[in-house]
Amino acid sequence: MERRDRGSDPAADGTGETPEEGMAAGEAGVTPALTRLRLPLGTMGNVKAELARLYRDGKAGRRDIAEVSKLANVLSILGRLIEGTETAAAIEAIEQELKEMRRK
């Protein structure tokens, strides 16, 4: 059996089938539409709300627990990034205030 580079293998996804072979008859060449969610996640409040929604979905069985765990980890990382940015902005504002107080 010839071994090909995974980058050039159309069946590199591990199924052993090319995309056409994995589709039912009449579906060749049809790509499922990907839905892109645009959730507001720019603030800690937004991240907190999304995390709570995710928890409720997992608890109610609407989402697989493994998926909930992965998404919760990503939200946790995002929350730490937002927290760091907000902290840096607060420190900068305090430093500016101190500079202005020293000038007086």
VENTA-V97111 format. One record per residue. N is the residue number from 1. RES is the residue in one small letter. PHI is phi in degrees with one decimal (* if undefined). D_CENTER is the distance of its C-alpha to the mean C-alpha in whole Angstrom. Layout:
# VENTA-V97111
N|RES|PHI|D_CENTER + N|RES|PHI|D_CENTER
This chain:
# VENTA-V97111
1|m|*|38 + 2|e|-79.8|37 + 3|r|-102.3|34 + 4|r|-107.5|31 + 5|d|-64.1|29 + 6|r|-59.8|25 + 7|g|-67.9|24 + 8|s|-101.8|27 + 9|d|-89.4|27 + 10|p|-67.5|26 + 11|a|-106.8|26 + 12|a|-71.1|24 + 13|d|-77.9|21 + 14|g|95.5|23 + 15|t|-82.7|25 + 16|g|80.5|28 + 17|e|-120.9|28 + 18|t|-75.3|28 + 19|p|-54.9|26 + 20|e|-67.6|29 + 21|e|-68.6|30 + 22|g|-82.1|27 + 23|m|-92.2|28 + 24|a|-71.7|30 + 25|a|-57.3|34 + 26|g|87.9|33 + 27|e|-102.0|29 + 28|a|-56.5|30 + 29|g|84.3|28 + 30|v|-91.2|26 + 31|t|-105.0|22 + 32|p|-65.5|20 + 33|a|-69.3|19 + 34|l|-92.1|15 + 35|t|-94.7|14 + 36|r|-101.4|11 + 37|l|-84.8|10 + 38|r|-115.8|11 + 39|l|-92.1|10 + 40|p|-72.7|12 + 41|l|-127.2|10 + 42|g|-88.1|13 + 43|t|-128.1|15 + 44|m|-62.4|15 + 45|g|-63.3|17 + 46|n|-64.4|14 + 47|v|-64.6|11 + 48|k|-62.0|14 + 49|a|-65.0|15 + 50|e|-67.0|12 + 51|l|-64.5|12 + 52|a|-65.7|15 + 53|r|-62.7|15 + 54|l|-62.0|12 + 55|y|-60.9|15 + 56|r|-62.8|18 + 57|d|-62.1|16 + 58|g|-67.1|17 + 59|k|-63.8|20 + 60|a|-84.1|21 + 61|g|83.8|20 + 62|r|-78.7|18 + 63|r|-132.9|15 + 64|d|-66.3|16 + 65|i|-60.8|16 + 66|a|-63.7|14 + 67|e|-67.1|11 + 68|v|-58.5|11 + 69|s|-61.7|12 + 70|k|-63.1|9 + 71|l|-66.7|6 + 72|a|-63.9|9 + 73|n|-64.7|9 + 74|v|-63.9|6 + 75|l|-63.3|7 + 76|s|-63.1|10 + 77|i|-62.9|10 + 78|l|-60.5|9 + 79|g|-61.5|12 + 80|r|-65.9|14 + 81|l|-65.0|13 + 82|i|-63.7|14 + 83|e|-59.3|17 + 84|g|-63.9|18 + 85|t|-65.9|19 + 86|e|-65.1|20 + 87|t|-64.9|23 + 88|a|-62.1|24 + 89|a|-65.5|24 + 90|a|-66.6|27 + 91|i|-63.6|28 + 92|e|-62.2|29 + 93|a|-64.7|30 + 94|i|-65.0|33 + 95|e|-62.6|34 + 96|q|-64.2|35 + 97|e|-63.9|37 + 98|l|-64.2|39 + 99|k|-60.7|40 + 100|e|-66.4|41 + 101|m|-67.6|43 + 102|r|-71.7|44 + 103|r|-72.8|46 + 104|k|-81.4|48
